[in-house]
């Protein structure tokens, strides 16, 4: 093959690629790809890569199914749902010292009806803790941070604080 024939063949290949991809710029996903004939052993390498990819895809599908079952979802969660959930998980504070970690599975690894009730109880406890923190902050404004007094002396002040916090929008269930 002469140099001219060789160059013509390369231009012909480039022309065929251009026709099939409709353009040939850096923004195209096939930019820089030049097909070459397979050499012996390439099919085995490609097969291993495909098998690894298939195994990873199957593992991902199994993990999503387990996730879906644990949360009681009727359908697969969307990527946006998973991203939002990941952000929320990353924002969770560290467990406080002294917490009994074994209690969490006992609360959530139960039948659906019981789980719903447990979640309501935990939500109620969380709201009461938030309320207690708000009441503590309000009482510290009135009494100071290190104020200590006998219960019978403090009760009228506490009742007044509760009335005041309710009037400014802090509501607690008693």
C-alpha angles and dihedrals in degrees: 000000000000124000091254093052090047092051091045090053091051091049090048091053090048090049092051091049091049091051093049096047096037094226139025110217135124091260093065116095092229094053109133095015114128115178115225130184115269117255123215109286095026091102090057092049091048090047092052091048091049092047092050090048091049091049092050091048091050091048090050091049090050091049091050091049091051090047091049092050094047092052093041093237118167093213139021113286116246122244089250090054091051092047091051091048091050090051090051092048091050089053093055112112122239115272110267118249114269096028114140102235092192089070094068096067089046089056099045107025094073135102116295097257093049092044091055090052092046091051090051090051093048091047090050091050091049092051090049091050090051089049091049090052091050091048090048091052091049093047091049088055090055101036107021128254099277100038114141127180139152116281096246091054094047100045096081089049091048091051090050090049091051091051090048095047091048089051091053094047106268106128126187131180112236 
